[in-house]
Amino acid sequence: MHSIISEIKKNLYVPLFILSCLGVACVCGLSEGYTSASGKTYTIMELLLFLRRDTMLADISLNRYDIWICGIGTWTQLLLPFLLSMGYLYTVSSEKLSGFNRMLLIRETNFRYSASKLAAAIISGGIILSVGYLFFGILVYMKFPSVYAYPVDKLNLYMEMYPGFQEAGFCFMRCLRVFLYGMCINVFAYMVSVFFRDKYILICLPLMLKYIWGQVVMKLETDAINKGNGAVLNLCSGLRIESILNIHTSGYFGMTLLSICLIYLTGFCLTLYLLKKRGEGFGFE
């Protein structure tokens, strides 16, 4: 446990932690928050800066909860593998290039060393995304009205769309899902760190892997829809990491987590294997 806590502290190195959280908040603001009747889209940043209160109250979709959950949009999903892993990848690269990992391996067993790296990668991803997303949420909640501020007729229609809606409860579940999503997103950085030590590769490759993963799942999903293959379509929904965030795909929640856990476990086993085979200097340049 001491090794895990120590690794998490290194991954959450304060300057990089603050930079990562601010980066998460900023890219959340770049997500699309509203589409007008004419089809024009507005980012959440534009809504925060330029939208007036009376305009917000004209459309219940501009309530603070709906705007908040729009924060993890296309740009956010694309950049998160980099933003969440900055501290972790910086630590891994520095330790391997400086040879400090050799000292750690002398003091710890291969299993303990590998387990602490695995746990730190998983937990730090969840923490960084949660803090950054909560900071973004504070800005949104300061600007946009609560759903309960709208007229009763609009509120009733909204409640029909979201049965049992309670803002506090839904916000708590959203935070939990976001934490798990951050843990899952860091799987790409973790897998890259198993094989590479060069900081430029460590920065770029997780972004590429996340993009490729999404494109492959989308292609399989499109083919399954065209062929009417329900089994493959269900599998794709389980492989889509964003299923963790969507309350409408809760049936695939467990499948998604299981698939990510299997990838983490594969990386952990590969780390142990490489340590045993190559010794303390494992990794590609």
N, C-alpha and C positions, 0 to 999 in steps of 0.2 A: 504493500500500500504506500509506503514511503517513496518508493521509486516512481510510482504512478503520479503521486502528488507533485514530486519534484519535476517530472516531465511536463505536467500540465502548466506549472508555473513558468517553465522555460518557454513553452509554446504561447503563453499569454504574456510575453514580454511587453511591458506597459506601452512603450511608444508604438510598437507594431499592433498591439491590441487596440489602442485608440484609433490608429489609422484604419485598421480593418473595420471596426465598428462604424466609423464615420463613412467609410466607403460603402458599406452595406446600406446605411441610411440614404446616401446620395443616389445609389443606383435604384433603390426603391422609389425614390422621387421621380426617376426617369420613366417609370412604368406608366402605361396608359390608365388613366383614372376615369375618363368619361368620354362618351361619344354622343355628339349632338344629333338632333333630328335630321340635319343636313348631311350627316356622315363624317363630320370633322371630329378628329380625336384630340384630346387634350391630355398632357402628362399630369401626374399628380403635382409636380413642381409648379406647373403653370396654374393649376387650380389653387395651390397654396398662396401663390404670389398675387394673382389677379382676380380671383373670383370673389364676388360680394356675397354677403350673408343672405340677402333677399333672393338672390339667384339660387343659392344652395337650397333654400326652403321651398323652391318651386318644383324640385325633383327629388323624391325620396331616395333615389339611388346615389345621391350625393351625401348621404349620412356618413358619419365618421367610421363606423364599422365596415361598411362596404368599401370605402376608399382605402382603409387600412389593409384589408385583405387583397386589394388590387396591387399592393406594393411589390409582391413577388411576381413580377411579370417577365417578359422575354429577356430584357437586358439583365435583370437581376439573376435569372436562372443561368444566363450565359457567363456572367462574371463571378458568380459565387465560388466556383472551385479555386479561383485565385485569391479572392478576398478572405475566405475562411482558412486558407492554409498558409498564409504568409508567415506566421510565427512558427508553425510546425516545420515547414520546408526550410526556412532560414536556419532553424536549430539543427535539423538533420544534415543540411549541406555543410554548415560550419563544423559540426562534430566530425564528419567524415573527412573533410578536406584538411582539417587541423590534426587529425589523428586522435582527438579526444575520445572518440568512441572506443578506442583500444583500452583506454584507462577504465572506462565504464565496464567493458567486458571482463577486465581483470577482477573488478570488484563484484560483478554480478554474473549469474549464470546466463547462458544464451536464452533460456526460456524467460527468465525474469526481465532481461533487457528487451526482448522482443515484445513481451506482454505489456511492459510499461509504454513502449512506443505506440503500440496498437491502441491502448486505452486513452493515451494522451491525444492521439489523432482524432479519435471518435468524440471524446468529450469536448475538446477545444473547439471543434467545428460547431457543435450545438450551442456552446456558450457564446461564441462570437456572433453567430447569426441571431440568437435570441436578444442579446444586448443591443446590437445594431438595429434590429427590427423594432424593439421596444422604444428606442430613441426616436426612430421614424414615427412610431405610433403616437408618441407624446406630441410631436409637432402636428400630426393629423388631428388628434383629439382636441388640441387647443384651437384649431381653425374651423373644423367642420361641426355641424350640429348633431346631436344625438337623434336616433330614429324616433324617440319619443317626443321630439320637438315638432313633428309634422302633424298635420290635421288628422283627425280620427279616421276619416275615410281612406286616406293614403296608408295610414298605419295598419288598418285592418287588411288591406290588400297585401301589404308587406308580410304580415303575420301568416297569411295564407300560403305565401311562397316559402316561408321559413317557420313551419309549425314549432311551437314551443320556444320561440326565440326569447332569450334573456341575454342582454348584452354582456353582463359580467361572466356568465357561464360560457358563452360562446367565445369570449376573449380568452378565457383560461384555456379552453380546448385548442384555440388557435395557437396560443403560445406553446403548448405542449407539442402540437404538430410541427411547428416551426423548429423547435429544438431537435426533434427527431429528424426533420428534413436536413438540418445542418450537419447532424451526425452522419447521415447517409451521403451527402454531397462530398464530404471529405474522403470518401473511399477512393476517389480517383487520385488525389494527392498521395494517399497512403500507398497505393499500388505503385505509383511512379517512384516513390522514395525507396521502395524495396530494391530497385535495380540501378537507380541513377543517383549521382551526387552533384553533378554540375548544376549550378543555381539557375542558369537560363533554361535548361531542359526542365528542371523542377517547376519553374514558373509557367512555362508554355504548355507542357504536355497534359497536365490535368484539364485545362480548358479544352484542348483538342479532344481528349477522351470523352469528356462530358458531352461535347457537341456530337461526336460520332455515335455515342450511345443513344442520344435522343433521335438522331436521324435514322439509325437502324430500326429503333422501335417504331418510329413513325412510318417507315417504309413497310415493315411487317404488318402494321395496323391497317394501312391503306390497302395492301394486297388482301388481307383477311376480310375487309369490308367488301371489296369487289367480288371476292369469291364466296362470300357468305359463310366464312369459316368461324364459327363462334368460339371454338376452343382456342384457336390462335389469337383471336381478339381478346379473350379473357387473359391469356398469357401476357399479351402486350400491355394490358392495363396494369398487371402486376409488376411488370418490368419498368413501367414509367414511374420514375422517382417522385414526380409531382403528385402522384396518387395519394401520397401521404398527407398532402395539404388539402386536398379536395374532399369535403364532407360528403359529396355525392358519390365518391368511389371508395367508401369505407369498407366495402366487401373485399377490396384488393389490398387493404392496409397491411394485413399480415403477410401476404405474398410478397409485397414490395420489401418489407423489412427482412424477410427471410432471404430473399435474393441478395440484398446488400450484405447481410451477415455472412452469407456463404462466400462472397467476394473478399470480405475482410478476413475471414478464416483462411481462405486460400493464400492471401498475402502473408498472413502470420506463419503459415506452414512453409511458404517459400523462404521467408526470412530465416527461420530456424534451419532449413536445409542449406541455404547459402552460407550461413555462419559456420555450420558444421563442415561444409565442403571446402570453402575458401578461407575460412578463418576471419579474423577481425577486419581485414582490409577489403571486404566484399563490396561490390558495386561497380557500375560502369562509370567511366569518366564523362 
